[in-house]
Amino acid sequence: MALVLTIGYRSKIKMDKQPFACGECNRILPDPENKNDVVQCKHCPNAPVTTDWQGYVIILNPERSEVAARLNVTSPGTYALKVNIR
């Protein structure tokens, strides 16, 4: 995942492709090392994964974050705000 962030008056996030998100814990998943590997969450391996998600949040300190409390997040990381599983 290539991420470009410009600091200043106009900030922008650019992603080359839509990464996968876990349907259970909403964690944004890293790309697999081999392109033939199946993408799965290492924290909940039986959960479905999808590229159909909205919102991107970075949780640094889940104990002090109101967003982490609403998402039921207990560990730092990158998360999707809403994951659509069909």
N, CA, C and O atoms as CSV, one atom per row, in Angstrom:
chain,resi,resn,atom,element,x,y,z
A,1,MET,N,N,0.844,-1.163,0.000
A,1,MET,CA,C,0.000,0.000,0.000
A,1,MET,C,C,0.889,1.225,0.000
A,1,MET,O,O,1.708,1.404,0.902
A,2,ALA,N,N,0.738,2.042,-0.975
A,2,ALA,CA,C,1.487,3.292,-1.039
A,2,ALA,C,C,0.617,4.389,-0.447
A,2,ALA,O,O,-0.536,4.561,-0.842
A,3,LEU,N,N,1.161,5.111,0.478
A,3,LEU,CA,C,0.414,6.140,1.167
A,3,LEU,C,C,1.183,7.444,1.062
A,3,LEU,O,O,2.344,7.521,1.466
A,4,VAL,N,N,0.543,8.463,0.524
A,4,VAL,CA,C,1.180,9.765,0.374
A,4,VAL,C,C,0.379,10.756,1.196
A,4,VAL,O,O,-0.827,10.901,0.998
A,5,LEU,N,N,1.037,11.433,2.110
A,5,LEU,CA,C,0.372,12.397,2.972
A,5,LEU,C,C,1.118,13.715,2.881
A,5,LEU,O,O,2.313,13.774,3.172
A,6,THR,N,N,0.430,14.764,2.484
A,6,THR,CA,C,1.025,16.082,2.375
A,6,THR,C,C,0.592,16.893,3.590
A,6,THR,O,O,-0.604,17.078,3.814
A,7,ILE,N,N,1.534,17.370,4.364
A,7,ILE,CA,C,1.233,18.142,5.560
A,7,ILE,C,C,1.101,19.616,5.171
A,7,ILE,O,O,1.850,20.117,4.333
A,8,GLY,N,N,0.158,20.286,5.778
A,8,GLY,CA,C,-0.006,21.709,5.516
A,8,GLY,C,C,-1.460,22.059,5.266
A,8,GLY,O,O,-2.374,21.407,5.770
A,9,TYR,N,N,-1.648,23.097,4.482
A,9,TYR,CA,C,-2.987,23.611,4.218
A,9,TYR,C,C,-3.874,22.569,3.554
A,9,TYR,O,O,-5.033,22.403,3.937
A,10,ARG,N,N,-3.347,21.880,2.581
A,10,ARG,CA,C,-4.110,20.849,1.889
A,10,ARG,C,C,-3.453,19.505,2.135
A,10,ARG,O,O,-2.352,19.242,1.653
A,11,SER,N,N,-4.131,18.663,2.882
A,11,SER,CA,C,-3.581,17.336,3.131
A,11,SER,C,C,-4.350,16.325,2.282
A,11,SER,O,O,-5.544,16.488,2.033
A,12,LYS,N,N,-3.664,15.303,1.853
A,12,LYS,CA,C,-4.259,14.352,0.929
A,12,LYS,C,C,-3.699,12.973,1.232
A,12,LYS,O,O,-2.508,12.826,1.506
A,13,ILE,N,N,-4.561,11.961,1.182
A,13,ILE,CA,C,-4.126,10.574,1.322
A,13,ILE,C,C,-4.400,9.891,-0.007
A,13,ILE,O,O,-5.514,9.955,-0.528
A,14,LYS,N,N,-3.393,9.243,-0.549
A,14,LYS,CA,C,-3.530,8.558,-1.826
A,14,LYS,C,C,-3.132,7.091,-1.639
A,14,LYS,O,O,-2.045,6.788,-1.148
A,15,MET,N,N,-4.016,6.205,-2.032
A,15,MET,CA,C,-3.730,4.780,-1.951
A,15,MET,C,C,-3.746,4.203,-3.357
A,15,MET,O,O,-4.630,4.527,-4.150
A,16,ASP,N,N,-2.770,3.345,-3.676
A,16,ASP,CA,C,-2.699,2.745,-4.993
A,16,ASP,C,C,-3.890,1.843,-5.263
A,16,ASP,O,O,-4.493,1.909,-6.334
A,17,LYS,N,N,-4.232,1.002,-4.300
A,17,LYS,CA,C,-5.386,0.122,-4.462
A,17,LYS,C,C,-6.107,0.007,-3.131
A,17,LYS,O,O,-5.550,0.342,-2.085
A,18,GLN,N,N,-7.317,-0.456,-3.168
A,18,GLN,CA,C,-8.135,-0.574,-1.968
A,18,GLN,C,C,-7.657,-1.772,-1.147
A,18,GLN,O,O,-7.756,-2.905,-1.617
A,19,PRO,N,N,-7.144,-1.557,0.061
A,19,PRO,CA,C,-6.710,-2.684,0.887
A,19,PRO,C,C,-7.910,-3.429,1.479
A,19,PRO,O,O,-9.033,-2.924,1.477
A,20,PHE,N,N,-7.655,-4.617,1.976
A,20,PHE,CA,C,-8.694,-5.426,2.596
A,20,PHE,C,C,-8.891,-5.010,4.044
A,20,PHE,O,O,-7.966,-4.518,4.690
A,21,ALA,N,N,-10.105,-5.209,4.549
A,21,ALA,CA,C,-10.428,-4.973,5.952
A,21,ALA,C,C,-11.114,-6.217,6.502
A,21,ALA,O,O,-11.848,-6.903,5.790
A,22,CYS,N,N,-10.868,-6.497,7.766
A,22,CYS,CA,C,-11.474,-7.651,8.437
A,22,CYS,C,C,-12.931,-7.330,8.751
A,22,CYS,O,O,-13.239,-6.230,9.211
A,23,GLY,N,N,-13.814,-8.267,8.512
A,23,GLY,CA,C,-15.228,-8.067,8.764
A,23,GLY,C,C,-15.603,-8.141,10.224
A,23,GLY,O,O,-16.693,-7.708,10.597
A,24,GLU,N,N,-14.733,-8.678,11.066
A,24,GLU,CA,C,-15.037,-8.824,12.487
A,24,GLU,C,C,-14.425,-7.715,13.334
A,24,GLU,O,O,-15.121,-7.105,14.146
A,25,CYS,N,N,-13.123,-7.442,13.156
A,25,CYS,CA,C,-12.450,-6.455,14.006
A,25,CYS,C,C,-12.207,-5.123,13.298
A,25,CYS,O,O,-11.685,-4.197,13.918
A,26,ASN,N,N,-12.565,-5.000,12.027
A,26,ASN,CA,C,-12.430,-3.775,11.220
A,26,ASN,C,C,-10.984,-3.360,10.973
A,26,ASN,O,O,-10.746,-2.241,10.519
A,27,ARG,N,N,-10.031,-4.206,11.252
A,27,ARG,CA,C,-8.618,-3.878,11.062
A,27,ARG,C,C,-8.283,-3.855,9.576
A,27,ARG,O,O,-8.703,-4.743,8.833
A,28,ILE,N,N,-7.520,-2.832,9.127
A,28,ILE,CA,C,-7.020,-2.770,7.758
A,28,ILE,C,C,-5.868,-3.751,7.657
A,28,ILE,O,O,-4.926,-3.692,8.448
A,29,LEU,N,N,-5.939,-4.652,6.691
A,29,LEU,CA,C,-4.967,-5.731,6.582
A,29,LEU,C,C,-3.842,-5.371,5.622
A,29,LEU,O,O,-4.077,-4.727,4.600
A,30,PRO,N,N,-2.622,-5.785,5.948
A,30,PRO,CA,C,-1.503,-5.530,5.028
A,30,PRO,C,C,-1.589,-6.458,3.827
A,30,PRO,O,O,-2.211,-7.518,3.892
A,31,ASP,N,N,-0.965,-6.054,2.740
A,31,ASP,CA,C,-0.919,-6.907,1.557
A,31,ASP,C,C,-0.092,-8.153,1.870
A,31,ASP,O,O,0.916,-8.063,2.572
A,32,PRO,N,N,-0.506,-9.321,1.358
A,32,PRO,CA,C,0.304,-10.530,1.591
A,32,PRO,C,C,1.642,-10.422,0.864
A,32,PRO,O,O,1.764,-9.715,-0.136
A,33,GLU,N,N,2.647,-11.136,1.386
A,33,GLU,CA,C,3.974,-11.091,0.768
A,33,GLU,C,C,3.947,-11.702,-0.630
A,33,GLU,O,O,4.544,-11.160,-1.561
A,34,ASN,N,N,3.254,-12.829,-0.775
A,34,ASN,CA,C,3.085,-13.449,-2.095
A,34,ASN,C,C,1.714,-13.078,-2.630
A,34,ASN,O,O,0.726,-13.102,-1.897
A,35,LYS,N,N,1.657,-12.738,-3.899
A,35,LYS,CA,C,0.369,-12.351,-4.495
A,35,LYS,C,C,-0.628,-13.510,-4.532
A,35,LYS,O,O,-1.833,-13.274,-4.612
A,36,ASN,N,N,-0.150,-14.755,-4.476
A,36,ASN,CA,C,-1.029,-15.921,-4.521
A,36,ASN,C,C,-1.591,-16.282,-3.156
A,36,ASN,O,O,-2.498,-17.111,-3.073
A,37,ASP,N,N,-1.080,-15.683,-2.075
A,37,ASP,CA,C,-1.573,-15.982,-0.733
A,37,ASP,C,C,-2.965,-15.403,-0.531
A,37,ASP,O,O,-3.314,-14.367,-1.098
A,38,VAL,N,N,-3.748,-16.090,0.285
A,38,VAL,CA,C,-5.090,-15.624,0.628
A,38,VAL,C,C,-4.968,-14.572,1.721
A,38,VAL,O,O,-4.205,-14.750,2.670
A,39,VAL,N,N,-5.712,-13.479,1.593
A,39,VAL,CA,C,-5.696,-12.416,2.592
A,39,VAL,C,C,-6.609,-12.836,3.732
A,39,VAL,O,O,-7.782,-13.144,3.524
A,40,GLN,N,N,-6.050,-12.844,4.949
A,40,GLN,CA,C,-6.870,-13.131,6.122
A,40,GLN,C,C,-6.314,-12.377,7.323
A,40,GLN,O,O,-5.127,-12.055,7.375
A,41,CYS,N,N,-7.176,-12.106,8.274
A,41,CYS,CA,C,-6.783,-11.378,9.476
A,41,CYS,C,C,-6.057,-12.328,10.419
A,41,CYS,O,O,-6.540,-13.430,10.681
A,42,LYS,N,N,-4.901,-11.911,10.932
A,42,LYS,CA,C,-4.167,-12.783,11.839
A,42,LYS,C,C,-4.768,-12.775,13.240
A,42,LYS,O,O,-4.446,-13.643,14.051
A,43,HIS,N,N,-5.635,-11.811,13.539
A,43,HIS,CA,C,-6.274,-11.740,14.848
A,43,HIS,C,C,-7.584,-12.523,14.894
A,43,HIS,O,O,-7.956,-13.040,15.948
A,44,CYS,N,N,-8.283,-12.614,13.775
A,44,CYS,CA,C,-9.507,-13.424,13.676
A,44,CYS,C,C,-9.481,-14.144,12.320
A,44,CYS,O,O,-10.079,-13.667,11.356
A,45,PRO,N,N,-8.794,-15.284,12.242
A,45,PRO,CA,C,-8.556,-15.950,10.956
A,45,PRO,C,C,-9.806,-16.494,10.266
A,45,PRO,O,O,-9.777,-16.710,9.055
A,46,ASN,N,N,-10.892,-16.721,10.986
A,46,ASN,CA,C,-12.107,-17.254,10.371
A,46,ASN,C,C,-13.065,-16.166,9.907
A,46,ASN,O,O,-14.116,-16.472,9.344
A,47,ALA,N,N,-12.727,-14.916,10.130
A,47,ALA,CA,C,-13.596,-13.806,9.756
A,47,ALA,C,C,-13.483,-13.520,8.264
A,47,ALA,O,O,-12.413,-13.694,7.682
A,48,PRO,N,N,-14.577,-13.082,7.636
A,48,PRO,CA,C,-14.498,-12.697,6.219
A,48,PRO,C,C,-13.743,-11.383,6.062
A,48,PRO,O,O,-13.767,-10.532,6.952
A,49,VAL,N,N,-13.068,-11.224,4.918
A,49,VAL,CA,C,-12.375,-9.981,4.589
A,49,VAL,C,C,-12.970,-9.412,3.318
A,49,VAL,O,O,-13.480,-10.152,2.477
A,50,THR,N,N,-12.906,-8.097,3.178
A,50,THR,CA,C,-13.509,-7.441,2.032
A,50,THR,C,C,-12.784,-6.143,1.715
A,50,THR,O,O,-12.094,-5.575,2.562
A,51,THR,N,N,-12.951,-5.683,0.482
A,51,THR,CA,C,-12.453,-4.364,0.095
A,51,THR,C,C,-13.566,-3.325,0.150
A,51,THR,O,O,-13.344,-2.161,-0.184
A,52,ASP,N,N,-14.758,-3.733,0.569
A,52,ASP,CA,C,-15.909,-2.841,0.658
A,52,ASP,C,C,-15.994,-2.266,2.079
A,52,ASP,O,O,-16.720,-2.781,2.929
A,53,TRP,N,N,-15.238,-1.191,2.315
A,53,TRP,CA,C,-15.244,-0.545,3.618
A,53,TRP,C,C,-15.154,0.965,3.432
A,53,TRP,O,O,-14.795,1.459,2.363
A,54,GLN,N,N,-15.492,1.691,4.514
A,54,GLN,CA,C,-15.494,3.153,4.456
A,54,GLN,C,C,-14.830,3.712,5.703
A,54,GLN,O,O,-14.931,3.133,6.785
A,55,GLY,N,N,-14.157,4.831,5.546
A,55,GLY,CA,C,-13.527,5.521,6.670
A,55,GLY,C,C,-12.219,4.882,7.067
A,55,GLY,O,O,-12.105,3.656,7.089
A,56,TYR,N,N,-11.241,5.689,7.377
A,56,TYR,CA,C,-9.905,5.213,7.730
A,56,TYR,C,C,-9.484,5.939,8.993
A,56,TYR,O,O,-9.421,7.168,9.015
A,57,VAL,N,N,-9.198,5.187,10.042
A,57,VAL,CA,C,-8.799,5.797,11.301
A,57,VAL,C,C,-7.546,5.094,11.818
A,57,VAL,O,O,-7.405,3.877,11.701
A,58,ILE,N,N,-6.651,5.880,12.385
A,58,ILE,CA,C,-5.438,5.350,12.993
A,58,ILE,C,C,-5.565,5.542,14.499
A,58,ILE,O,O,-5.669,6.668,14.985
A,59,ILE,N,N,-5.556,4.439,15.228
A,59,ILE,CA,C,-5.667,4.464,16.684
A,59,ILE,C,C,-4.263,4.321,17.266
A,59,ILE,O,O,-3.606,3.300,17.063
A,60,LEU,N,N,-3.808,5.333,17.984
A,60,LEU,CA,C,-2.489,5.294,18.607
A,60,LEU,C,C,-2.561,4.870,20.070
A,60,LEU,O,O,-1.733,4.081,20.527
A,61,ASN,N,N,-3.529,5.380,20.799
A,61,ASN,CA,C,-3.678,5.069,22.214
A,61,ASN,C,C,-5.133,4.688,22.477
A,61,ASN,O,O,-5.942,5.563,22.786
A,62,PRO,N,N,-5.490,3.401,22.362
A,62,PRO,CA,C,-6.889,3.003,22.482
A,62,PRO,C,C,-7.497,3.257,23.857
A,62,PRO,O,O,-8.716,3.392,23.968
A,63,GLU,N,N,-6.681,3.325,24.907
A,63,GLU,CA,C,-7.212,3.564,26.251
A,63,GLU,C,C,-7.777,4.971,26.404
A,63,GLU,O,O,-8.679,5.191,27.212
A,64,ARG,N,N,-7.257,5.921,25.636
A,64,ARG,CA,C,-7.690,7.316,25.744
A,64,ARG,C,C,-8.547,7.772,24.571
A,64,ARG,O,O,-8.927,8.941,24.519
A,65,SER,N,N,-8.861,6.898,23.639
A,65,SER,CA,C,-9.562,7.291,22.415
A,65,SER,C,C,-11.055,6.992,22.500
A,65,SER,O,O,-11.455,5.869,22.811
A,66,GLU,N,N,-11.866,7.991,22.224
A,66,GLU,CA,C,-13.313,7.790,22.176
A,66,GLU,C,C,-13.711,6.989,20.935
A,66,GLU,O,O,-14.653,6.198,20.980
A,67,VAL,N,N,-13.000,7.191,19.841
A,67,VAL,CA,C,-13.267,6.427,18.615
A,67,VAL,C,C,-12.973,4.948,18.860
A,67,VAL,O,O,-13.739,4.086,18.429
A,68,ALA,N,N,-11.870,4.646,19.548
A,68,ALA,CA,C,-11.528,3.256,19.867
A,68,ALA,C,C,-12.587,2.631,20.761
A,68,ALA,O,O,-12.906,1.453,20.602
A,69,ALA,N,N,-13.128,3.384,21.681
A,69,ALA,CA,C,-14.181,2.861,22.548
A,69,ALA,C,C,-15.436,2.534,21.748
A,69,ALA,O,O,-16.080,1.516,22.006
A,70,ARG,N,N,-15.793,3.373,20.789
A,70,ARG,CA,C,-16.992,3.116,19.970
A,70,ARG,C,C,-16.797,1.952,19.018
A,70,ARG,O,O,-17.754,1.254,18.686
A,71,LEU,N,N,-15.537,1.731,18.564
A,71,LEU,CA,C,-15.241,0.615,17.670
A,71,LEU,C,C,-14.874,-0.659,18.424
A,71,LEU,O,O,-14.644,-1.696,17.801
A,72,ASN,N,N,-14.814,-0.601,19.756
A,72,ASN,CA,C,-14.391,-1.722,20.604
A,72,ASN,C,C,-12.983,-2.178,20.255
A,72,ASN,O,O,-12.720,-3.376,20.144
A,73,VAL,N,N,-12.077,-1.214,20.081
A,73,VAL,CA,C,-10.691,-1.485,19.727
A,73,VAL,C,C,-9.852,-1.444,20.992
A,73,VAL,O,O,-9.965,-0.512,21.788
A,74,THR,N,N,-9.000,-2.468,21.180
A,74,THR,CA,C,-8.145,-2.520,22.357
A,74,THR,C,C,-6.660,-2.468,22.026
A,74,THR,O,O,-5.835,-2.375,22.935
A,75,SER,N,N,-6.300,-2.524,20.742
A,75,SER,CA,C,-4.885,-2.465,20.378
A,75,SER,C,C,-4.675,-1.394,19.302
A,75,SER,O,O,-5.559,-1.168,18.476
A,76,PRO,N,N,-3.511,-0.733,19.308
A,76,PRO,CA,C,-3.234,0.306,18.310
A,76,PRO,C,C,-3.155,-0.280,16.903
A,76,PRO,O,O,-2.788,-1.441,16.723
A,77,GLY,N,N,-3.500,0.528,15.920
A,77,GLY,CA,C,-3.424,0.088,14.532
A,77,GLY,C,C,-4.293,0.930,13.636
A,77,GLY,O,O,-4.807,1.971,14.047
A,78,THR,N,N,-4.458,0.471,12.390
A,78,THR,CA,C,-5.302,1.159,11.422
A,78,THR,C,C,-6.594,0.372,11.255
A,78,THR,O,O,-6.574,-0.853,11.126
A,79,TYR,N,N,-7.710,1.080,11.258
A,79,TYR,CA,C,-9.021,0.450,11.243
A,79,TYR,C,C,-9.951,1.145,10.253
A,79,TYR,O,O,-9.790,2.328,9.952
A,80,ALA,N,N,-10.914,0.396,9.761
A,80,ALA,CA,C,-11.990,0.951,8.943
A,80,ALA,C,C,-13.137,1.322,9.876
A,80,ALA,O,O,-13.395,0.617,10.852
A,81,LEU,N,N,-13.823,2.416,9.584
A,81,LEU,CA,C,-14.955,2.814,10.413
A,81,LEU,C,C,-16.177,1.945,10.155
A,81,LEU,O,O,-16.938,1.642,11.074
A,82,LYS,N,N,-16.361,1.546,8.898
A,82,LYS,CA,C,-17.527,0.729,8.550
A,82,LYS,C,C,-17.086,-0.309,7.520
A,82,LYS,O,O,-16.491,0.033,6.498
A,83,VAL,N,N,-17.384,-1.577,7.799
A,83,VAL,CA,C,-17.048,-2.672,6.884
A,83,VAL,C,C,-18.356,-3.318,6.430
A,83,VAL,O,O,-19.183,-3.705,7.255
A,84,ASN,N,N,-18.538,-3.432,5.116
A,84,ASN,CA,C,-19.751,-4.027,4.551
A,84,ASN,C,C,-19.468,-5.463,4.139
A,84,ASN,O,O,-18.680,-5.709,3.225
A,85,ILE,N,N,-20.109,-6.409,4.811
A,85,ILE,CA,C,-19.991,-7.833,4.485
A,85,ILE,C,C,-21.326,-8.287,3.935
A,85,ILE,O,O,-22.378,-8.051,4.530
A,86,ARG,N,N,-21.266,-8.942,2.792
A,86,ARG,CA,C,-22.525,-9.431,2.183
A,86,ARG,C,C,-22.598,-10.913,2.234
A,86,ARG,O,O,-23.578,-11.499,1.773
